[in-house]
Amino acid sequence: MLKITFFLSVLLIFGGAAQAQDNPESESYLTLYQEQLPFFQELISGGLYADSPRNFDGHPFYLSRTFGNGTLRINEVDYQDVPLLYDSQADWVVTFQPIHKQKILIKSEKVARFVLSDGSEFRNFPGNKSYVHHGNGFYRILGDGEVKVLAKYYKELKPVKQLGAYTKEFVAYENFFYWHAGNFEAVSRKSQAISLLGLEKKEANQALKARRLVFKRDMPQALVVLAGLGASDQGTFNGFSK
């Protein structure tokens, strides 16, 4: 286990910079990578990542197709300045292999948490198997209180409507959930959120109005406000109302 953790540190520290091969001090680390590559691929990596065909419009990644330095948690260890991409179509976390300058997958079951360069934090939540887009279980944390507010971002491939260079396009979607004590509740309407949290309609509307939030327009922020209101009003949240 120590060997795996140390080697992963080596990969993540030096993996993000293509200049690593030009830096004499990093040669020993690249040699170590080459020596242990089969071992690493077996236990940490999900293998090489294949980019989408050129005749697909757009990309499968959340926000950007360009690597940015983020944070990755594996085996209770946080690794800083890791080159990361999040493929929201396949629900995969992708990093960079320093030798051949290739994208590689990190096994989803190894990843507990990752933070992208824009500050978006994702965690791996078990359960919610009835949700068709659950995938590997990565959800963005919008509100991290007793009742958590989660967003699931995903992309689907759709045929393009006009003839041209592209045959398919990536279309982005998002769904929102409340989560408490392992229980997921999908939420898309204000009345639904109020009911699940056991709130009074008047106090919920007042809380949103005070922050100048319109539920449909500002859904992520509104869900966070209502989640906090539900937990604070009851002192300890005792579960979702049905």
Protein Blocks (a to p, Z undefined) as FASTA:
>chain_A
ZZmmmmmmmmmmmmmpmklmmpmklmmmmmmmmmmmmmmmmmmpgbjcddddfkbgcjfb
ehiacdcdddddeehiacehiacdddfknopacdddfklopacdddfklpmbdcdfkopa
cdddeejklpmklmnopacdfbfcfbdcdddddddddddfbdcfbfbdcdddddddddee
hiacddfbfklmmmmnopafklmmmmmmmnopafklmmmmmmmmmmmmmmmmnopagbjc
ZZ
